[in-house]
Amino acid sequence: MCGQTVHLGGNINGSLCYLFNKAIKFVGDDSIYVLSTGYGAGVSGAFYFDYGGYYYRKIYGIKAEVNTSRHTQTYKVFTGPGAVNPNRYYKYKTRLSFIDIPLMFNFCPTHHQGFTVECGPQISFLTNADVKPMQSPVIPTSYPVLTKGDFRQTTFSAVLGAGLFYSFTERFALVGTFRVGYTFTDLTRRQEGISPYNPTTRFYGGAFIQAVYKINKYASSKNRGYKYYMKRIHNK
């Protein structure tokens, strides 16, 4: 017997993120990365199926999400000639806003009551971009001015996650995963006359928390509830 169930959910997330570029270093250069964070929220819909009946041990699913996300990157720029002076610098933050639409393939070996893994492709649509100067020991004479037009409007990524799925009842559950994403396409538009040109890629990793409402579609007339089936699984 094959069973199916549909899940609807809402999520929030927080992450550490970077905009990688060969011209920027982590240490020992005129311009370095500063630890940066991002955040987001969204909604999802998932379809799960198995081949062992209601609350069988292994379950597979396909989940589509629509998430809004803010990706930031702070840079520290050291000023003055000669060797880097760690006390003379200014900082600015690049802020990018996206609509992220991942299509995730999920696997739960203990049928939504324990470990879960997910992976899939993601398409992202840029909705806004700007640069914000930050409080610094040195007041810069200028800093980069970036707008939405300096970036590609559509980019593609790969997403991977792992975590826990916990069912409170037959209808409600909470999912907590650690998710990482990496963009394979260049975020920036190449400007004529700029040489050498270094592409920029997006990377992030963080916590993804989702509340789920389960719409069960099992046809089994012998459904005795998730506690009965989970007890059978643990007793095997």
C-alpha positions in Angstrom: 0.0 0.0 0.0 1.2 3.5 -0.8 0.4 6.4 1.4 0.6 10.2 0.8 0.3 13.3 2.9 0.4 17.0 2.2 2.2 19.5 4.5 1.7 23.3 4.6 4.1 25.4 6.6 5.7 28.7 7.5 9.3 29.3 8.3 11.9 31.7 9.7 15.6 31.5 9.3 18.9 33.1 10.3 22.3 32.6 8.8 25.9 33.6 8.5 26.6 34.7 5.0 29.3 35.9 2.6 29.6 37.4 -0.8 32.8 35.8 -2.1 35.1 37.7 -4.4 38.8 37.0 -5.2 39.6 40.7 -4.5 38.5 40.4 -0.9 40.4 38.4 1.8 39.7 37.2 5.3 42.9 38.5 6.7 46.1 40.2 5.6 44.8 42.5 2.9 43.7 46.1 2.4 40.1 44.9 2.2 38.8 42.0 4.4 35.6 40.3 5.2 33.7 41.0 8.5 31.4 38.3 9.9 27.9 39.1 8.5 24.4 37.7 9.1 21.2 37.3 7.1 17.6 36.4 7.8 14.4 35.5 6.1 10.9 34.0 6.3 8.5 32.2 4.0 5.9 29.6 3.3 6.1 26.1 1.9 4.0 23.2 0.6 5.2 19.6 0.6 4.0 16.3 -0.7 5.3 13.1 1.0 4.8 9.5 0.0 5.9 6.0 1.0 5.4 2.4 0.0 4.7 0.8 3.3 1.4 2.3 4.4 0.5 4.8 7.1 3.5 5.7 9.3 5.8 3.3 7.6 9.5 3.8 8.7 10.8 5.6 5.6 9.1 8.5 3.8 10.1 10.6 0.9 8.9 14.0 -0.2 9.1 17.0 -2.5 8.8 20.5 -1.0 8.5 23.9 -2.7 9.2 27.1 -0.8 8.8 30.8 -1.4 11.1 32.7 1.0 12.1 36.4 1.4 15.7 36.7 2.5 18.2 39.5 3.4 21.8 38.7 2.6 24.4 41.1 4.0 28.2 41.4 3.7 30.3 43.8 5.7 33.7 44.8 4.5 36.6 46.5 6.4 38.9 48.7 4.3 42.2 49.8 5.7 43.4 53.3 4.7 46.8 55.0 4.4 50.0 54.1 2.5 52.4 51.4 3.4 51.8 48.6 5.8 48.2 48.0 7.1 47.4 49.9 10.2 44.7 47.9 12.1 43.4 51.1 13.8 42.8 53.0 10.5 39.9 51.6 8.6 36.3 52.2 7.6 33.5 49.7 7.2 30.5 49.4 4.9 27.8 46.9 4.4 26.3 45.5 1.1 22.7 44.5 1.5 20.9 42.3 -1.0 17.2 41.2 -0.8 15.9 38.1 -2.6 12.9 36.1 -3.3 14.3 32.5 -3.0 12.3 29.6 -4.4 14.0 26.3 -3.6 12.6 22.9 -4.7 13.7 20.5 -2.0 13.8 16.7 -2.0 13.3 15.3 1.5 14.0 12.0 3.1 12.9 11.0 6.6 14.0 7.5 7.7 11.8 7.5 10.8 8.6 8.9 9.3 8.6 12.5 10.5 9.7 11.7 14.0 13.4 12.2 14.0 16.3 12.8 11.5 15.6 14.3 8.1 17.8 15.4 5.2 17.0 17.6 2.2 18.7 18.9 -0.9 17.7 20.6 -4.1 18.1 23.5 -6.6 17.0 27.1 -5.9 16.2 30.0 -8.1 16.5 33.5 -6.6 15.1 36.9 -7.8 16.8 40.0 -6.6 14.4 42.6 -5.2 16.7 45.3 -3.8 20.4 46.1 -3.3 22.2 49.0 -1.6 25.3 49.9 0.4 25.2 51.2 4.0 28.3 53.0 5.5 29.0 51.9 9.1 30.5 53.6 12.1 34.2 53.5 11.8 37.4 55.1 13.2 38.1 56.7 9.8 35.5 58.7 7.8 35.9 57.6 4.2 36.1 60.1 1.4 34.0 57.7 -0.7 32.6 54.2 -0.6 31.1 52.0 -3.3 27.6 53.0 -4.5 25.7 49.9 -5.6 22.1 49.6 -6.8 19.9 46.8 -8.0 21.0 47.5 -11.5 24.6 46.4 -10.7 23.5 42.9 -9.9 21.9 40.1 -11.9 18.2 39.8 -11.3 18.1 36.0 -11.4 20.6 33.6 -10.0 20.8 29.8 -9.3 22.0 27.9 -6.3 22.3 24.5 -4.7 20.9 24.0 -1.2 21.6 21.2 1.3 20.2 20.7 4.8 19.9 18.2 7.7 18.0 18.3 11.0 15.1 17.0 13.1 11.4 16.6 12.4 9.1 16.4 15.4 5.4 15.7 15.3 3.5 17.1 18.3 0.2 15.6 17.0 -1.1 14.0 13.8 -1.7 17.5 12.4 1.1 19.7 13.8 4.9 19.4 13.7 8.1 21.5 14.0 11.1 21.1 11.7 14.6 22.4 12.6 17.4 22.0 10.1 20.8 23.5 9.4 20.9 24.6 5.8 23.7 25.8 3.5 23.4 27.3 0.1 25.9 28.2 -2.6 25.2 30.3 -5.8 26.9 29.0 -8.9 26.1 32.0 -11.0 27.8 35.4 -10.8 25.7 37.9 -8.8 27.1 41.0 -10.4 26.8 42.4 -13.9 30.2 42.7 -15.6 30.9 46.4 -16.4 32.8 47.2 -19.6 36.3 48.6 -19.1 36.8 46.9 -15.7 39.9 44.6 -15.8 40.6 42.3 -14.2 37.0 41.2 -13.4 36.2 39.0 -10.5 32.8 37.3 -10.2 30.9 37.4 -6.9 29.1 34.3 -5.5 26.7 34.0 -2.6 27.2 31.6 0.3 25.2 31.2 3.5 24.6 28.7 6.3 22.3 28.7 9.3 19.2 27.6 11.2 15.9 27.0 9.4 12.8 26.6 11.6 9.5 25.6 10.1 6.0 25.1 11.6 4.0 22.5 9.7 0.3 21.6 9.4 -0.2 18.1 8.0 -3.2 17.4 5.7 -3.3 13.6 5.8 -4.5 11.8 2.6 -4.0 8.2 3.6 -6.8 5.9 2.5 -6.1 3.2 5.1 -9.2 2.3 7.1 -6.9 0.8 9.7 -5.3 4.1 10.7 -4.8 3.9 14.5 -2.9 7.2 14.9 0.7 8.1 14.8 1.5 7.0 18.4 0.5 3.5 17.7 2.6 3.2 14.6 5.6 5.0 16.1 5.4 2.5 19.0 5.5 -0.4 16.5 8.5 1.1 14.8 10.5 1.5 18.0 9.6 -2.0 19.2 11.1 -3.6 16.1 
